[in-house]
Amino acid sequence: MNKPIKFNDGTAFNPQVETNEVYGLLINAVTDYAIFSLDVNGFIQTWNPGGRRLKGYTSEEIIGQHFSRFYTDSDNQKKHPQFELEQALLNGTYQEEGWRVKKDGSQFWASVVITALRDAEGIHRGFAKVTRDLTEKKRAEDELKKAYDNLELRVEERTRELALAKEDAMKAVRSRDEFLSIASHELNTPITSLKLQTQLRRKQVAKGNFAHLTPEGFSKMINSDEKQINRLSRLVDDMLDISRLNTGSMSFKKSDVDLNHLIYEIVSRFSAQLESLGIPVLIESKKSIIGHWDHYRIDQVITNLLTNAMKYGDNKPIKIIIDGDELNALISVTDQGIGISDDDQSRVFQQYERAVSPNLVSGLGLGLFIVNQILVGHKATISLKSQLGLGSTFLVTLPLKSE
């Protein structure tokens, strides 16, 4: 034991007392850390101002209390405070970071160091505990982690978007190549026919053979030429419409349109072709309907639906019904042909899509896509009801007025 040292002037100095006093001053001067001691069972024996600032308890309130009151209910249920003391006793010290509870019930993120205290003989006398508030550091780390996680998520999403964009681009290229192949074939067919007919006539004229230039032969020749020219014209119009749709430049010039008159006019326009194929067309008009539409584009819609029925209708009768109410015109076009499977019905309105093989029926696969886009421009809709072998019905719901 340290004994007081006496000086010549009669004063004395006790190193143990002085050291304890300085140590007490040091502990009390620390306000950023809660520094306190526990007995061997975890009850609080000393308390410094840092503990009061950090946890809200005065020394009178907290000394004699068990240190487990600083822990969350979850930690106490798991007996985590006892675990910390056991580890400190076993290893000499224990460190961790975790949530701790203040007097007012609020929580803070704490850095904790618990040290087992032993005397000179190695007998366990209790524990020293140092706690520091790292809530701001924890919050900053969490924000950084959240930002990093969000960045990773955005990178993953962007990667997926790029993969989908690449897939869409490749699909678009395949569709374009397929379209160019089909367009080349479809355009070449009438051009080749016209070219062969012209070459044949030139040879006949060169030989002085004018037998084919009878009124009947001349009429047949003109009809054949007109058929090929009309086919070329429709193909070019479809290609131009696709270009306008893709660039967003398709416009609508709307005026009052007599729907009944328009449909009768379209059927009359195809009368010669319908007669040659032996296809009767029945028009059932339940009321007179006047709508504010683009005359040319609605003509295009009805024409496409009629020619589709002629292509796929197996040369059986076609029925067109005109009906409506005070808000909408209703137009249905029904054939009794090959029909469309359930799987194909979902894609017939898509670009370059057809429900049958190109080898069976010619065309670019654009008609119904253009029809749908024209109707979208009129705030209208088109639906399909079909069954394989039993024909198809296309129903157009067309607002009488569409801005």
Stockholm file with secondary structure:
# STOCKHOLM 1.0

chainA/1-403         MNKPIKFNDGTAFNPQVETNEVYGLLINAVTDYAIFSLDVNGFIQTWNPGGRRLKGYTSEEIIGQHFSRFYTDSDNQKKHPQFELEQALLNGTYQEEGWRVKKDGSQFWASVVITALRDAEGIHRGFAKVTRDLTEKKRAEDELKKAYDNLELRVEERTRELALAKEDAMKAVRSRDEFLSIASHELNTPITSLKLQTQLRRKQVAKGNFAHLTPEGFSKMINSDEKQINRLSRLVDDMLDISRLNTGSMSFKKSDVDLNHLIYEIVSRFSAQLESLGIPVLIESKKSIIGHWDHYRIDQVITNLLTNAMKYGDNKPIKIIIDGDELNALISVTDQGIGISDDDQSRVFQQYERAVSPNLVSGLGLGLFIVNQILVGHKATISLKSQLGLGSTFLVTLPLKSE
#=GR chainA/1-403 SS CCCCEECTTSCEECHHHHHHHHHHHHHHHCCSEEEEEECTTSBBCCCCHHHHHHHCCCHHHHTTSBGGGGSCHHHHHTTHHHHHHHHHHHHSEEEEEEEEECTTSCEEEEEEEEEEEECTTCCEEEEEEEEEECHHHHHHHHHHHHHHHHHHHHHHHHHHHHHHHHHHHHHHHHHHHHHHHHHHHHHHHHHHHHHHHHHHHHHHHHTTCCGGGSHHHHHHHHHHHHHHHHHHHHHHHHHHHHHHHHHTCCCCCEEEEEHHHHHHHHHHHTHHHHHHHTCCEEEEECSCCEEEEEHHHHHHHHHHHHHHHHHHSTTCCEEEEEEECSSEEEEEEECCSSCCCHHHHTTTTSTTCCSSCTTTSCSCSCHHHHHHHHHHHTTCEEEEEECTTSCEEEEEEEESBCC
#=GC SS_cons         CCCCEECTTSCEECHHHHHHHHHHHHHHHCCSEEEEEECTTSBBCCCCHHHHHHHCCCHHHHTTSBGGGGSCHHHHHTTHHHHHHHHHHHHSEEEEEEEEECTTSCEEEEEEEEEEEECTTCCEEEEEEEEEECHHHHHHHHHHHHHHHHHHHHHHHHHHHHHHHHHHHHHHHHHHHHHHHHHHHHHHHHHHHHHHHHHHHHHHHHTTCCGGGSHHHHHHHHHHHHHHHHHHHHHHHHHHHHHHHHHTCCCCCEEEEEHHHHHHHHHHHTHHHHHHHTCCEEEEECSCCEEEEEHHHHHHHHHHHHHHHHHHSTTCCEEEEEEECSSEEEEEEECCSSCCCHHHHTTTTSTTCCSSCTTTSCSCSCHHHHHHHHHHHTTCEEEEEECTTSCEEEEEEEESBCC
//
